[in-house]
């Protein structure tokens, strides 16, 4: 991993803090995600104005914007596998389909089941549940099956997997 990729967001934030004397002012208009800067506004005119400010600020600190990168105002955009919009953020459609495909696979060993449980735990934010404990109760049969030797995929595990997929 190139260290400049890790350094860039930190350096950019410091330079923007230097450009805007009111500490944190720019953070109300822009968000930095690794090497992506996303501007936002309540109206299209406000967002377009902030886009011009951002482009000027990036030119002032000698950080050119690639011609390949979009600099137009839009209702939503995909950034780092997420869709950002006025409704908040969610997994992008492409990632939801990949996740559904991966999670629908029936594990054939304890190792595959552990991987599946790990994916569920990592991606829990992609699921919507009406009750706080619903996810953990659906995961219980899978957690129980992880440590069973020899590996046994039960009907209870299958039902839990199908119910989890229905919440995605």
ZAVOVEX-442156 format. One line per 10 residues: number of its first residue (from 0); for each residue y, x, z of N, C-alpha, C. Coordinates in pm, 1 decimal. Example, Ala and Ser with C-alpha at 12.3 -4.5 7.8 and 13.67 -1.06 7.14 Angstrom:
BEGIN
0 = -569.0 1319.0 780.0 -450.0 1230.0 780.0 -330.0 1320.0 780.0; -225.0 1285.0 708.0 -106.0 1367.0 714.0 3.0 1290.0 787.0
This chain:
BEGIN
0 = -118.3 85.0 0.0 0.0 0.0 0.0 123.2 88.5 0.0; 211.7 60.6 -88.9 335.4 135.3 -98.5 425.2 99.4 20.4; 472.8 200.1 91.4 556.2 174.1 209.5 689.1 109.6 173.6; 736.9 133.2 51.3 864.1 71.8 13.9 853.2 -80.3 12.8; 733.7 -133.6 -15.9 714.0 -278.5 -12.9 728.4 -332.2 129.2; 685.2 -254.0 227.9 700.4 -295.2 367.8 843.9 -276.8 415.9; 911.3 -177.4 362.1 1046.2 -144.0 405.3 1150.4 -237.2 343.9; 1123.8 -288.0 223.2 1223.6 -364.9 149.6 1280.1 -483.8 226.9; 1197.1 -574.2 282.2 1255.6 -690.2 350.8 1344.8 -649.6 467.8; 1302.3 -549.3 543.1 1381.1 -502.1 656.9 1515.1 -446.7 609.5
10 = 1511.1 -361.3 506.9 1633.9 -300.8 454.4 1726.0 -406.9 395.7; 1668.8 -503.6 323.6 1750.0 -609.1 263.9 1819.8 -691.4 371.4; 1747.6 -726.5 476.2 1807.6 -804.6 584.7 1921.4 -727.6 651.1; 1901.8 -597.4 672.5 2008.7 -515.6 731.5 2130.5 -511.2 640.6; 2107.4 -495.8 510.4 2219.4 -488.7 416.8 2292.2 -622.2 407.8; 2219.5 -733.1 410.3 2284.6 -864.1 409.2 2361.5 -887.2 538.7; 2307.7 -841.0 651.6 2381.1 -850.1 778.4 2511.6 -771.7 769.7; 2507.9 -658.1 700.8 2627.2 -574.2 684.9 2729.8 -642.8 593.7; 2682.0 -711.5 488.5 2772.4 -779.7 395.2 2841.5 -899.4 459.3; 2768.6 -971.3 543.1 2823.1 -1091.1 607.4 2853.4 -1058.1 753.3
20 = 2982.3 -1043.1 787.7 3017.9 -999.2 923.2 2975.7 -1095.9 1034.2; 2963.4 -1223.7 1003.5 2917.8 -1319.4 1104.6 2766.3 -1305.7 1112.0; 2717.5 -1252.7 1224.1 2574.9 -1219.9 1236.3 2486.9 -1342.1 1210.2; 2391.7 -1325.4 1121.6 2296.2 -1430.7 1090.8 2347.0 -1538.0 996.3; 2472.0 -1525.4 948.9 2530.2 -1628.2 862.5 2446.4 -1650.4 737.0; 2405.8 -1541.6 673.0 2331.2 -1552.7 547.3 2194.7 -1617.2 567.9; 2141.7 -1608.9 690.2 2008.1 -1665.1 716.7 2007.0 -1818.0 709.6; 2125.0 -1879.9 717.6 2133.5 -2024.9 701.1 2124.2 -2064.8 554.0; 2147.4 -1966.7 464.8 2147.4 -1995.4 321.4 2024.7 -1941.4 249.2; 1965.0 -1832.8 302.3 1856.7 -1764.3 232.2 1742.5 -1731.5 327.6
30 = 1623.4 -1721.2 270.5 1506.2 -1674.2 344.6 1444.6 -1560.2 265.1; 1399.4 -1456.0 334.9 1338.1 -1341.0 269.3 1187.9 -1345.0 296.1; 1108.3 -1347.5 188.5 962.3 -1343.3 195.5 917.2 -1218.5 120.2; 881.5 -1113.6 193.0 844.7 -985.1 134.0 953.0 -940.1 37.0; 927.2 -945.9 -94.3 1030.6 -903.1 -188.4 1093.7 -1021.3 -261.5; 1072.8 -1142.4 -210.6 1133.7 -1262.2 -268.0 1243.0 -1312.5 -175.1; 1354.4 -1352.8 -234.3 1462.7 -1413.3 -157.6 1478.9 -1555.3 -209.8; 1469.0 -1652.3 -121.4 1477.9 -1792.4 -159.6 1603.5 -1850.9 -97.2; 1687.7 -1909.2 -182.1 1807.9 -1977.0 -134.4 1781.9 -2126.2 -126.7; 1858.7 -2194.1 -44.6 1840.2 -2338.1 -31.8 1974.1 -2403.0 -1.9
40 = 1985.4 -2530.4 -32.4 2107.6 -2605.2 -6.9 2077.6 -2753.2 1.1; 2172.9 -2829.4 55.4 2153.0 -2973.7 70.5 2174.7 -3047.8 -61.0; 2259.5 -2991.5 -147.3 2284.6 -3052.2 -278.1 2260.9 -2947.9 -386.1; 2251.1 -2995.3 -510.9 2230.9 -2902.5 -622.0 2351.9 -2810.3 -636.3; 2473.3 -2865.7 -622.3 2594.5 -2783.1 -632.6 2597.4 -2675.5 -524.7; 2562.0 -2712.2 -403.0 2559.8 -2614.9 -293.8 2455.7 -2506.6 -321.5; 2338.1 -2546.8 -369.1 2232.6 -2449.5 -399.5 2274.6 -2356.3 -513.1; 2340.6 -2410.0 -616.4 2387.5 -2325.6 -726.9 2493.6 -2227.1 -678.8; 2583.4 -2271.7 -591.6 2684.5 -2182.0 -535.4 2620.7 -2070.7 -453.7; 2522.3 -2106.3 -375.3 2452.8 -2005.6 -294.1 2374.4 -1908.6 -382.5
50 = 2322.7 -1957.3 -494.5 2252.7 -1870.1 -589.2 2350.1 -1765.7 -644.2; 2470.7 -1809.8 -681.4 2572.0 -1714.6 -730.8 2609.1 -1613.7 -622.5; 2623.7 -1660.5 -498.8 2655.8 -1570.1 -386.9 2544.2 -1467.8 -368.9; 2419.0 -1514.3 -372.8 2305.1 -1424.4 -354.7 2299.4 -1319.4 -465.2; 2315.9 -1362.5 -590.7 2311.9 -1267.0 -702.0 2423.9 -1164.5 -689.5; 2542.7 -1208.8 -647.7 2654.4 -1115.4 -626.6 2624.0 -1018.7 -513.1; 2566.4 -1070.6 -405.1 2533.3 -985.1 -290.6 2428.2 -881.5 -329.5; 2327.9 -922.1 -405.6 2224.1 -827.9 -448.4 2281.4 -720.8 -541.3; 2375.4 -760.7 -628.6 2441.3 -660.0 -713.4 2523.3 -564.4 -627.9; 2590.2 -617.3 -525.2 2675.4 -534.1 -439.0 2594.8 -429.5 -363.0
60 = 2471.1 -461.3 -328.2 2388.9 -363.9 -255.3 2291.9 -291.4 -348.9; 2318.7 -302.5 -479.2 2243.7 -230.1 -582.3 2094.3 -263.5 -580.5; 2064.4 -392.3 -569.4 1926.6 -441.9 -576.6 1917.4 -535.1 -697.4; 1884.4 -480.4 -813.9 1883.8 -563.4 -935.1 1774.7 -670.6 -930.4; 1803.5 -783.7 -993.2 1707.5 -892.8 -1002.8 1640.9 -883.4 -1139.6; 1510.0 -883.2 -1141.4 1434.6 -874.3 -1266.1 1464.3 -994.7 -1354.8; 1469.8 -970.5 -1485.9 1490.4 -1080.0 -1581.1 1373.3 -1177.6 -1580.1; 1257.7 -1132.4 -1533.1 1138.7 -1217.9 -1527.8 1146.7 -1318.8 -1413.3; 1230.3 -1290.3 -1315.0 1239.6 -1377.7 -1197.9 1333.1 -1495.0 -1225.3; 1293.2 -1616.2 -1186.1 1381.5 -1731.2 -1207.7 1501.9 -1726.3 -1113.2
70 = 1617.9 -1754.7 -1168.1 1739.0 -1761.1 -1085.4 1805.9 -1897.2 -1102.9; 1725.2 -1997.7 -1133.3 1777.4 -2132.4 -1151.5 1744.6 -2216.1 -1028.2; 1824.7 -2316.5 -1005.7 1803.9 -2406.5 -892.7 1700.0 -2511.0 -932.6; 1602.0 -2534.7 -845.4 1498.2 -2633.8 -872.9 1463.2 -2707.4 -743.6; 1392.8 -2820.0 -758.2 1356.0 -2902.8 -642.7 1248.7 -2838.5 -556.2; 1157.5 -2765.0 -619.1 1051.8 -2697.2 -544.8 1009.7 -2573.5 -622.3; 946.6 -2479.4 -551.3 899.3 -2358.7 -617.7 777.6 -2305.5 -546.5; 698.0 -2231.6 -622.2 580.2 -2166.6 -565.6 616.3 -2023.5 -530.8; 588.1 -1985.4 -407.4 620.9 -1851.5 -358.4 509.3 -1808.6 -263.9; 442.9 -1698.4 -295.1 336.1 -1644.6 -211.1 224.7 -1746.0 -186.0
80 = 192.8 -1827.3 -286.4 84.5 -1923.8 -272.9 122.5 -2051.0 -199.5; 250.4 -2064.5 -166.6 299.6 -2184.3 -99.3 395.9 -2257.3 -191.6; 406.5 -2387.6 -175.0 507.4 -2465.0 -245.1 617.1 -2496.4 -144.7; 738.3 -2450.7 -175.0 854.2 -2475.2 -89.5 935.8 -2587.5 -152.4; 970.8 -2689.0 -73.1 1049.0 -2801.3 -124.6 1133.4 -2859.7 -12.0; 1206.4 -2967.4 -44.6 1287.9 -3032.5 58.4 1201.0 -3098.6 165.5; 1072.4 -3116.3 138.4 980.1 -3174.7 236.7 921.1 -3069.6 329.7; 951.5 -2941.3 304.7 896.1 -2832.3 384.5 809.6 -2743.9 297.0; 706.2 -2685.9 355.9 616.4 -2599.5 278.5 474.5 -2651.5 289.3; 397.8 -2624.1 185.4 256.4 -2660.8 182.9 184.6 -2562.7 91.0
90 = 52.9 -2562.5 96.7 -23.4 -2479.2 4.2 2.9 -2525.9 -137.8; 11.1 -2432.7 -230.6 30.6 -2469.9 -370.6 -94.1 -2542.3 -420.6; -77.3 -2624.6 -524.7 -190.0 -2700.8 -580.2 -303.7 -2609.0 -623.2; -269.2 -2495.7 -685.0 -372.7 -2401.4 -729.9 -453.3 -2350.3 -610.8; -385.0 -2319.7 -500.5 -455.7 -2270.2 -382.2 -536.4 -2379.3 -313.9; -488.7 -2502.8 -317.5 -565.8 -2613.6 -260.0 -696.7 -2629.6 -337.3; -690.9 -2620.3 -470.7 -813.0 -2633.4 -552.0 -909.5 -2518.7 -524.4; -856.9 -2396.1 -511.9 -942.4 -2281.3 -480.1 -1007.4 -2299.9 -343.5; -927.8 -2347.0 -247.0 -978.3 -2368.4 -111.7 -1085.5 -2476.9 -111.0; -1061.2 -2586.7 -183.2 -1160.9 -2693.9 -190.7 -1291.7 -2642.7 -250.1
100 = -1281.3 -2563.7 -355.1 -1400.9 -2508.9 -419.4 -1477.3 -2417.4 -323.7; -1404.7 -2329.4 -255.3 -1469.3 -2235.5 -162.4 -1531.3 -2308.5 -43.8; -1461.3 -2409.3 6.8 -1509.9 -2479.3 125.3 -1622.5 -2577.3 94.3; -1637.2 -2615.9 -31.2 -1744.5 -2708.8 -68.2 -1878.0 -2637.2 -86.7; -1875.7 -2505.0 -89.1 -1998.2 -2427.1 -107.1 -2085.3 -2437.1 17.8; -2211.4 -2467.5 -3.4 -2305.5 -2478.0 108.3 -2354.1 -2337.5 145.5; -2331.5 -2294.2 270.3 -2374.7 -2159.3 309.6 -2526.9 -2148.4 313.2; -2575.7 -2028.1 281.4 -2720.3 -2004.5 278.8 -2765.2 -1904.0 384.1; -2670.3 -1853.6 464.0 -2704.6 -1756.8 568.9 -2600.7 -1765.4 680.5; -2634.1 -1704.6 795.0 -2538.6 -1701.0 906.5 -2410.1 -1629.6 866.2
110 = -2423.6 -1523.0 787.6 -2305.9 -1447.1 743.9 -2213.3 -1534.9 659.1; -2269.7 -1611.6 565.6 -2188.7 -1701.3 483.0 -2125.1 -1811.3 567.4; -2198.4 -1861.3 666.5 -2143.8 -1964.3 754.8 -2029.0 -1908.1 838.2; -2044.3 -1785.8 889.2 -1935.2 -1722.2 964.2 -1810.5 -1708.6 876.5; -1830.1 -1671.1 751.0 -1717.5 -1660.8 657.3 -1652.3 -1796.8 636.4; -1734.1 -1900.7 620.7 -1682.6 -2035.9 601.4 -1602.0 -2081.2 723.2; -1654.7 -2057.7 842.4 -1583.9 -2093.3 966.1 -1451.5 -2016.5 973.8; -1454.1 -1889.5 935.0 -1331.7 -1809.0 933.9 -1227.2 -1864.8 839.2; -1270.7 -1909.4 721.6 -1177.2 -1967.9 624.3 -1118.1 -2096.7 680.4; -1202.8 -2180.6 741.8 -1151.5 -2303.9 802.7 -1048.6 -2271.9 911.3
120 = -1080.0 -2178.2 998.0 -987.5 -2143.7 1106.0 -857.6 -2084.5 1052.4; -867.9 -2002.7 947.5 -748.5 -1942.0 888.5 -663.7 -2047.2 817.3; -729.5 -2140.0 747.8 -657.1 -2237.2 667.3 -633.3 -2370.5 733.9; -643.4 -2376.2 866.0 -630.4 -2504.1 937.4 -497.6 -2573.9 907.3; -393.1 -2498.1 874.2 -263.4 -2560.2 846.6 -264.1 -2639.2 716.4; -365.3 -2620.1 633.1 -373.0 -2694.5 507.1 -433.2 -2833.1 527.6; -482.3 -2860.6 646.7 -548.0 -2987.1 675.7 -452.3 -3079.3 750.2; -472.9 -3209.0 733.7 -392.9 -3304.0 811.2 -487.3 -3388.2 897.1; -458.1 -3390.0 1025.4 -540.2 -3463.5 1121.1 -451.0 -3557.1 1200.9; -504.8 -3673.7 1236.7 -426.8 -3769.4 1314.6 -428.9 -3736.4 1463.3
130 = -533.2 -3667.4 1508.9 -544.3 -3631.1 1650.2 -553.6 -3479.9 1664.7; -498.6 -3428.1 1772.1 -493.7 -3283.5 1793.3 -632.7 -3221.3 1803.1; -727.0 -3289.4 1864.9 -860.0 -3231.7 1886.9 -959.1 -3261.6 1774.8; -915.1 -3332.0 1672.3 -1007.2 -3372.2 1565.9 -1065.8 -3251.2 1493.4; -983.6 -3150.3 1464.8 -1032.1 -3030.8 1394.8 -1140.3 -2961.3 1476.0; -1114.9 -2941.9 1605.5 -1213.8 -2870.0 1687.4 -1343.6 -2949.4 1701.0; -1335.7 -3081.9 1709.4 -1459.4 -3160.5 1720.3 -1537.8 -3157.9 1588.5; -1467.4 -3152.4 1474.7 -1537.0 -3141.4 1346.5 -1597.9 -3002.4 1327.4; -1535.0 -2901.4 1385.5 -1584.7 -2763.9 1372.4 -1702.4 -2735.7 1465.5; -1721.8 -2816.7 1569.7 -1825.5 -2790.5 1670.6 -1965.0 -2770.3 1610.4
140 = -2012.4 -2857.5 1519.6 -2146.8 -2834.4 1464.0 -2157.3 -2701.7 1387.2; -2049.9 -2662.5 1320.3 -2051.8 -2536.2 1245.8 -2054.2 -2418.0 1341.4; -1975.5 -2427.1 1449.9 -1976.9 -2320.1 1550.7 -2115.5 -2309.1 1615.6; -2177.2 -2423.8 1642.7 -2311.1 -2422.0 1703.3 -2413.6 -2357.7 1610.1; -2400.9 -2382.2 1480.1 -2498.9 -2331.6 1383.0 -2481.9 -2182.7 1353.5; -2366.2 -2126.6 1383.6 -2340.3 -1984.8 1352.3 -2438.7 -1893.2 1423.2; -2470.5 -1922.1 1547.5 -2553.7 -1831.3 1627.1 -2701.5 -1868.4 1630.2; -2742.3 -1964.2 1548.2 -2882.7 -2004.4 1544.7 -2959.9 -1909.4 1453.3; -3071.1 -1859.2 1505.7 -3154.8 -1770.0 1425.2 -3296.6 -1825.2 1425.2; -3358.2 -1847.3 1313.5 -3309.4 -1823.6 1178.0 -3206.1 -1929.4 1138.4
150 = -3129.7 -1897.8 1035.2 -3022.8 -1986.0 988.4 -3077.7 -2123.5 952.8; -3006.2 -2227.3 997.3 -3047.4 -2363.8 966.7 -2922.7 -2448.0 941.4; -2909.2 -2498.5 820.2 -2798.5 -2586.3 782.3 -2845.7 -2729.7 802.0; -2792.7 -2796.5 903.9 -2840.2 -2929.9 941.4 -2759.4 -3039.5 872.8; -2810.3 -3162.6 883.8 -2736.1 -3278.2 831.7 -2602.6 -3292.4 903.8; -2602.5 -3260.6 1033.1 -2478.6 -3267.0 1111.5 -2375.1 -3167.7 1056.6; -2420.4 -3048.1 1019.1 -2331.1 -2947.7 959.1 -2276.2 -2998.7 825.9; -2363.2 -3058.7 746.5 -2322.8 -3111.4 615.4 -2217.3 -3220.8 631.0; -2239.9 -3312.2 726.7 -2143.4 -3420.1 751.5 -2009.9 -3363.9 798.7; -2014.7 -3264.2 887.3 -1891.1 -3201.9 936.5 -1815.1 -3136.7 821.7
160 = -1887.0 -3067.8 733.6 -1822.2 -3002.5 620.0 -1756.0 -3106.6 528.7; -1824.9 -3216.5 501.0 -1769.0 -3320.8 414.9 -1646.5 -3386.2 479.1; -1652.0 -3409.4 608.7 -1536.8 -3470.0 677.8 -1418.9 -3374.0 680.2; -1445.2 -3243.7 699.3 -1337.2 -3144.5 694.7 -1273.1 -3141.3 556.2; -1355.6 -3144.4 452.7 -1302.7 -3143.6 315.7 -1217.5 -3266.6 287.2; -1253.5 -3380.3 346.3 -1175.7 -3502.2 322.3 -1035.8 -3493.9 383.9; -1016.5 -3403.2 480.1 -885.5 -3387.2 544.3 -795.3 -3288.4 471.5; -849.9 -3218.4 373.7 -771.8 -3116.8 303.0 -668.2 -3179.8 213.4
